[in-house]
Each structure stands twice: as structure tokens, then as C-alpha cells.
Amino acid sequence: MKISVVFVPSIANSASPYRLLDEAGQEVAWANGFLDAKRLLQRSPRSLRAYAFDLLHFARWALHPPRPLPDLTEAAIEEYLRHQLDQQPPPAAPTINRRLGRVRALYRFLFGRDIPGSDRFPHPYTTRSPLGYGRPRHAVSYGLRLPEPRRILMPLSTDEVARFWSSFRHYRDLALVGLMLLDGLRSCEVLALQATDLRLAEAQMLVHGKGNKPRLLPLPQEILDVLQRYLAIERPLTNSGSLFVSFKGPSRGLPLTSAGLRSLFRHHRVTTHIPQANPHRFRHTFGADMVRAGVSLPALQHLMGHAQIRTTLLYVQLAPQDIWREYRAAVEKRTRLQVSRP
């Protein structure tokens, strides 16, 4: 039986627009029930799409040979892990771990308990604290989790930023890049901006981050100027509320899409010969610049819209040039060693 993910835009607001359907067009009830539950929790369409494709990958594996969901154990999850590692090329460790976590969440949703442990991965009862207090609960087995390499995201250099910035000619594109470089916005946050989110008189804007969590951010003067020129000169007449819209073709006046933004960056990466220039690298450059400027971690957490401060800490990574700069400054202040010549 063939299963696929289908986008159904006209579905009710309380249901996920992404559905798993079999070859006969019938819904895969267990998967779509999980997706609808996530929709009720106000997960974004982007998250729902990711959930759907993770469930699709698991469903295709579970069908050949058939593996009934109630019979899942950690031993079956081990088989699913081995299946992914045997693929050529194998998925990245974070992808595999995310899929395993999704299957565990699905099982808890369907049956109200964790996947039973095997002899190799037992589920003993334990308490919340090693001191013995707290409600006893089933411990979740984390035996089936691959080690993930530490992410080291190198920020762009000042020269690379200047070269990439100078390659743009439209105010719209300059505003897009500037909001990532000077406000640390994610690409999805930039595309989700509405014209009504701008508060130009106060030099502020309202950003809706992950989980639709709003945060108020300042608008630097240079980006404020670019936005005002974009709105006054370039933005076509449109009924769309989206701030950034397309200029040309049949999509003129329609919201700029993720594919359109990727195409824009791809073109300028080629013309500037800066292959590492992408929205997330710009966001990381913003975080690194803020750390260098002495911005506190709580303030940076708010600016970047992180739910956990440990995520903000990922951006506190010194580039090699920063390390050598600090090393040279320390060496200049060190106690001088007197070397006697023979």
C-alpha cells in the first residue's frame, strides 16, 4: 500500500491541512489524528508539514512487513533505527533522532503510555529526583539515540556581509536581508511579516516567532529608511496583507514564498561568490555581533525569540578570528619574559 502526504488547503481550521492518504485516497487515521491534535495546539503549518513527513517515513517502514502499532517495543524502534542507518546515504543523526522522538510521541498520543522497553532497553520505575522524592513514573529509555555532532556555525565576516549587501538593488531585498542581519529574524518570520506589523513612527515591529509567539523588536534606522522607500516606491498595489510581495509575473502582488526567497539567495550567492550566505547564517551573524557588543544573554534570548536560553548559548561561539584577537590582546598584557641570550 502506497502512502503519501497531501496538502488540503480548504480543510477546517481545527484540522491539519497536511494529511496522510493511502493509494485509494483514504485517510491514515492514526497519523491524521496525531496531526489534528498538534493543530489544536496551534502548531504552525511549517511544523505540521515536518510532522507529516516524519510520520510518512515511519508509516512506509511499518507497512513492509506489517508492524501493528500496539505491538511496538523498543526492539522494533531499534529495527527502525537500523533501517535508516542502512540507507545510502544515511540520514543525519539529528534527523534520525527527530524521527525516533516523533514515533515515541505518536505512541504516547495513541495509547497514553511510553513504548514498552525490551530486555536491552528496560523501562524501570523511578522518581523525579535521585534523592527519592517525587511521583514514581516510568522512565523513558534514551538508549536509542544517536550522538549528534556539536553545531559550530561560523558567522559571516564584515567583508562578506558588505559584498552580499551591495549586490542587491531593490529596497525590498535590502529590507529582507537587513532584517536578518540587524534584527536576527528567521526566514519564516520575515515572510510572515504583515504590513500592519510595522510601527514606523516608533521604529518598532511586531514579529510572530515559533509557536506564533509575538515579540516587539526595534527597527534600526538604516532598515527603517529602506522599508519606507520600499513601501513608497516599489511595493505593488495589492490586496495582500503580507509585507513582502512578489514584483513580477503572475504572482505579482502575492506574498513572497519560501521558494522565492531561496531563489533570491541562491542567485546572489552565485554572483557574490559567497556560498555560505544563507538566512540562518545571517541570523547567526547577528547573534555573534550582539555577543561581541556585550548584549546580555537574556536580552539576546528575547531578540532572537528563543524559548530556552540554552538555545541562545549556541550562538555564543567565538569564531577563530575572535579567539586569535583575544589571544593577541592577552599576550600583549602578559608578564614579559626575559630571555637571556647565550
C-alpha positions as CSV (number, residue, x, y, z in Angstrom):
1,M,0.0,0.0,0.0
2,K,1.4,3.4,-1.0
3,I,1.0,6.3,1.4
4,S,1.7,10.0,0.6
5,V,1.4,13.4,2.2
6,V,-1.3,15.7,0.7
7,F,-1.9,19.4,1.3
8,V,-5.6,20.2,1.7
9,P,-5.9,24.0,2.0
10,S,-9.7,24.0,2.3
11,I,-9.8,21.8,5.4
12,A,-11.3,23.1,8.7
13,N,-9.2,25.4,10.8
14,S,-9.2,22.9,13.6
15,A,-7.6,20.2,11.5
16,S,-4.2,19.9,10.0
17,P,-4.0,20.9,6.3
18,Y,-1.3,18.2,5.8
19,R,-2.9,14.7,5.6
20,L,-1.6,11.2,5.1
21,L,-3.6,9.4,2.4
22,D,-3.3,5.8,1.0
23,E,-3.3,5.0,-2.7
24,A,-7.1,4.8,-2.6
25,G,-7.3,8.4,-1.2
26,Q,-8.4,7.2,2.2
27,E,-7.1,8.9,5.3
28,V,-4.5,7.2,7.5
29,A,-6.5,7.7,10.7
30,W,-3.7,7.2,13.3
31,A,-1.4,9.7,11.6
32,N,-4.0,12.3,10.8
33,G,-5.4,12.1,14.3
34,F,-1.9,13.0,15.7
35,L,-1.6,15.9,13.2
36,D,-5.0,17.2,14.1
37,A,-4.1,17.2,17.8
38,K,-1.0,19.2,17.0
39,R,-3.1,21.6,15.0
40,L,-5.3,22.2,18.1
41,L,-2.1,23.1,20.0
42,Q,-1.6,25.9,17.4
43,R,1.4,24.4,15.7
44,S,2.5,26.3,12.7
45,P,1.9,24.9,9.1
46,R,5.6,24.5,8.7
47,S,5.7,22.3,11.9
48,L,2.7,20.3,10.8
49,R,4.4,19.6,7.4
50,A,7.5,18.4,9.2
51,Y,5.4,16.1,11.4
52,A,3.6,14.7,8.4
53,F,6.7,13.8,6.5
54,D,8.3,12.2,9.7
55,L,5.1,10.1,10.1
56,L,5.2,9.2,6.4
57,H,8.7,7.9,6.7
58,F,7.7,5.7,9.7
59,A,4.5,4.6,8.0
60,R,6.2,3.3,4.9
61,W,8.7,1.4,7.0
62,A,6.0,0.0,9.3
63,L,3.9,-1.4,6.4
64,H,6.7,-3.7,4.9
65,P,6.4,-6.1,6.7
66,P,3.3,-5.0,8.6
67,R,4.1,-3.9,12.2
68,P,0.9,-3.2,14.2
69,L,1.3,0.0,16.2
70,P,0.0,-1.6,19.5
71,D,2.8,-4.2,19.3
72,L,5.6,-1.6,19.1
73,T,8.5,-2.1,21.5
74,E,11.9,-0.6,21.8
75,A,13.2,-3.6,19.9
76,A,11.0,-2.5,17.0
77,I,12.4,1.0,17.3
78,E,15.9,-0.5,17.1
79,E,14.9,-2.1,13.8
80,Y,13.6,1.3,12.6
81,L,17.0,2.8,13.6
82,R,18.9,0.1,11.8
83,H,16.7,0.6,8.7
84,Q,17.7,4.3,8.5
85,L,21.4,3.7,9.1
86,D,21.4,1.2,6.2
87,Q,20.2,3.7,3.8
88,Q,22.6,5.2,1.3
89,P,23.4,7.8,2.2
90,P,22.1,7.5,5.7
91,P,20.2,10.5,7.2
92,A,22.0,12.8,9.5
93,A,21.9,12.0,13.2
94,P,19.6,14.9,14.2
95,T,17.1,13.7,11.5
96,I,17.1,10.2,12.8
97,N,16.7,11.3,16.5
98,R,13.9,13.6,15.5
99,R,12.1,10.7,13.7
100,L,12.5,8.4,16.7
101,G,11.2,11.1,19.0
102,R,8.2,11.6,16.8
103,V,7.4,7.9,16.9
104,R,7.5,7.9,20.7
105,A,5.2,11.0,20.8
106,L,2.8,9.2,18.4
107,Y,2.7,6.1,20.6
108,R,2.0,8.2,23.7
109,F,-0.8,10.0,21.9
110,L,-2.4,6.8,20.7
111,F,-2.0,4.6,23.8
112,G,-1.4,7.0,26.7
113,R,1.9,5.4,27.7
114,D,5.5,5.1,26.6
115,I,6.7,2.4,24.2
116,P,7.4,-0.7,26.3
117,G,11.0,-1.5,26.9
118,S,12.8,-4.6,25.8
119,D,15.4,-6.6,27.7
120,R,18.1,-4.4,26.2
121,F,16.2,-1.1,26.8
122,P,14.2,-1.6,30.0
123,H,11.7,0.9,31.5
124,P,12.2,0.7,35.3
125,Y,10.1,2.8,37.6
126,T,12.0,5.7,39.0
127,T,11.3,9.0,40.7
128,R,11.9,12.5,39.5
129,S,14.8,13.0,41.8
130,P,17.8,10.9,42.8
131,L,17.1,11.8,46.4
132,G,13.9,9.7,46.3
133,Y,11.2,12.3,46.3
134,G,8.7,13.0,43.5
135,R,6.0,10.9,41.9
136,P,7.2,7.5,40.7
137,R,6.9,7.2,36.9
138,H,8.1,5.1,34.0
139,A,11.5,6.2,32.9
140,V,11.8,6.8,29.2
141,S,14.5,4.9,27.5
142,Y,17.0,7.0,25.7
143,G,19.2,4.1,24.6
144,L,18.2,4.5,21.0
145,R,19.5,8.0,20.4
146,L,22.5,8.8,18.2
147,P,25.2,11.2,19.4
148,E,24.8,14.5,17.5
149,P,27.9,16.4,16.4
150,R,28.1,19.8,18.0
151,R,27.0,22.5,15.7
152,I,29.5,25.2,15.0
153,L,28.0,28.0,12.9
154,M,30.6,30.4,11.7
155,P,29.3,34.0,11.3
156,L,30.0,35.9,8.1
157,S,32.9,38.3,8.1
158,T,32.4,42.0,7.7
159,D,33.7,41.9,4.2
160,E,31.3,39.1,3.2
161,V,28.4,40.9,4.7
162,A,29.3,44.1,2.8
163,R,29.8,42.3,-0.5
164,F,26.5,40.4,-0.2
165,W,24.6,43.5,0.9
166,S,26.0,45.6,-2.0
167,S,24.8,43.0,-4.6
168,F,21.1,43.9,-4.0
169,R,19.4,46.7,-6.0
170,H,15.8,46.5,-4.8
171,Y,14.7,48.1,-1.5
172,R,12.6,45.0,-0.8
173,D,15.6,42.7,-1.0
174,L,17.7,45.0,1.1
175,A,15.0,45.1,3.8
176,L,14.8,41.3,3.7
177,V,18.5,40.8,4.3
178,G,18.7,43.7,6.7
179,L,16.0,42.3,9.0
180,M,18.0,39.1,9.2
181,L,21.4,40.8,9.8
182,L,20.3,43.6,12.1
183,D,17.3,42.0,13.9
184,G,18.1,38.3,13.7
185,L,14.8,37.3,12.1
186,R,14.3,33.8,10.8
187,S,13.4,33.5,7.2
188,C,9.9,32.3,8.1
189,E,9.5,35.3,10.4
190,V,10.4,37.7,7.6
191,L,8.0,36.1,5.2
192,A,5.2,36.1,7.8
193,L,5.5,39.8,8.5
194,Q,2.4,41.8,7.7
195,A,2.3,45.5,6.7
196,T,0.3,46.2,9.9
197,D,3.1,44.7,12.0
198,L,5.3,47.7,11.3
199,R,5.2,50.7,13.7
200,L,7.3,53.1,11.7
201,A,6.6,56.1,13.9
202,E,8.0,54.2,16.9
203,A,10.8,52.5,14.9
204,Q,9.4,49.1,16.0
205,M,7.9,46.0,14.5
206,L,5.9,43.1,15.8
207,V,7.3,39.7,15.0
208,H,5.5,36.4,15.3
209,G,8.0,33.7,16.1
210,K,7.8,29.9,16.6
211,G,4.5,28.9,18.1
212,N,3.1,32.2,17.0
213,K,4.8,33.9,20.0
214,P,4.9,37.6,19.4
215,R,7.8,39.8,20.3
216,L,8.4,43.6,19.8
217,L,11.7,44.4,18.2
218,P,13.4,47.7,17.4
219,L,14.0,48.8,13.7
220,P,17.5,50.2,13.1
221,Q,17.5,53.5,11.3
222,E,19.1,52.1,8.1
223,I,16.4,49.4,7.8
224,L,13.7,51.8,8.7
225,D,14.8,54.0,5.8
226,V,14.9,51.1,3.4
227,L,11.4,49.9,4.4
228,Q,9.9,53.3,4.0
229,R,11.3,53.5,0.4
230,Y,10.1,50.0,-0.4
231,L,6.6,50.9,0.8
232,A,6.5,54.2,-1.0
233,I,8.2,53.3,-4.3
234,E,8.4,49.5,-5.0
235,R,5.6,47.6,-3.3
236,P,2.9,47.0,-5.9
237,L,-0.7,47.7,-5.3
238,T,-2.1,44.5,-3.7
239,N,-4.9,43.2,-1.5
240,S,-2.4,41.0,0.3
241,G,-1.6,42.0,3.9
242,S,1.9,40.5,3.6
243,L,4.7,43.0,3.9
244,F,6.9,41.4,1.3
245,V,5.3,40.5,-2.0
246,S,6.4,39.5,-5.5
247,F,7.3,42.1,-8.1
248,K,6.8,40.2,-11.4
249,G,4.9,37.6,-13.4
250,P,1.6,36.0,-12.5
251,S,2.5,36.1,-8.8
252,R,2.9,39.9,-8.8
253,G,1.3,41.3,-5.6
254,L,1.1,37.9,-4.0
255,P,3.1,37.1,-0.8
256,L,6.7,36.2,-1.3
257,T,7.1,32.4,-0.8
258,S,9.9,30.3,0.8
259,A,10.8,29.1,-2.7
260,G,11.1,32.7,-3.9
261,L,13.3,33.6,-1.0
262,R,15.5,30.6,-1.6
263,S,15.8,31.5,-5.3
264,L,16.8,35.1,-4.4
265,F,19.5,34.0,-2.1
266,R,20.8,31.3,-4.5
267,H,21.2,33.9,-7.2
268,H,23.1,36.3,-5.0
269,R,25.3,33.6,-3.6
270,V,26.5,32.8,-7.1
271,T,27.0,36.4,-8.1
272,T,28.9,37.3,-5.0
273,H,30.8,34.0,-4.7
274,I,29.8,33.7,-1.0
275,P,28.4,30.1,-0.9
276,Q,27.8,30.2,2.8
277,A,25.4,33.2,2.7
278,N,22.0,32.0,3.7
279,P,19.3,33.3,6.1
280,H,20.3,31.1,9.0
281,R,24.0,32.2,8.6
282,F,22.8,35.8,8.7
283,R,20.8,35.1,11.9
284,H,23.9,33.6,13.4
285,T,26.0,36.6,12.4
286,F,23.5,38.8,14.2
287,G,23.8,36.7,17.3
288,A,27.6,36.8,17.2
289,D,27.6,40.5,16.6
290,M,25.4,41.1,19.6
291,V,27.6,38.9,21.9
292,R,30.7,40.8,20.7
293,A,28.9,44.1,21.5
294,G,28.3,42.9,25.1
295,V,24.5,42.3,24.9
296,S,23.4,40.1,27.8
297,L,22.1,36.6,27.2
298,P,18.5,37.3,28.4
299,A,18.3,40.3,26.1
300,L,19.7,38.3,23.2
301,Q,17.2,35.5,24.0
302,H,14.3,38.0,23.6
303,L,15.7,39.5,20.4
304,M,16.1,36.1,18.8
305,G,12.9,34.6,20.1
306,H,14.3,31.6,21.8
307,A,12.1,29.7,24.2
308,Q,15.1,28.3,26.1
309,I,18.3,30.2,26.9
310,R,20.4,27.2,26.2
311,T,19.4,27.7,22.5
312,T,20.8,31.2,22.8
313,L,24.1,29.8,24.1
314,L,24.6,28.0,20.8
315,Y,25.2,31.5,19.3
316,V,27.9,32.3,21.8
317,Q,30.6,30.6,19.8
318,L,33.7,32.5,19.1
319,A,35.0,32.4,15.5
320,P,38.7,31.6,15.1
321,Q,39.5,35.3,14.3
322,D,37.8,36.3,17.6
323,I,39.9,33.7,19.5
324,W,43.1,35.0,18.0
325,R,42.2,38.6,18.6
326,E,41.6,37.9,22.3
327,Y,44.8,35.8,22.4
328,R,46.8,38.7,21.0
329,A,45.3,41.2,23.4
330,A,46.1,38.8,26.3
331,V,49.6,38.3,25.1
332,E,50.3,42.0,25.0
333,K,49.2,42.3,28.6
334,R,51.1,39.3,29.9
335,T,54.1,39.3,32.1
336,R,57.1,39.8,29.9
337,L,59.6,37.0,29.9
338,Q,63.2,38.0,29.9
339,V,65.1,35.7,27.6
340,S,68.9,35.8,28.2
341,R,70.9,35.3,25.1
342,P,73.8,32.8,25.2
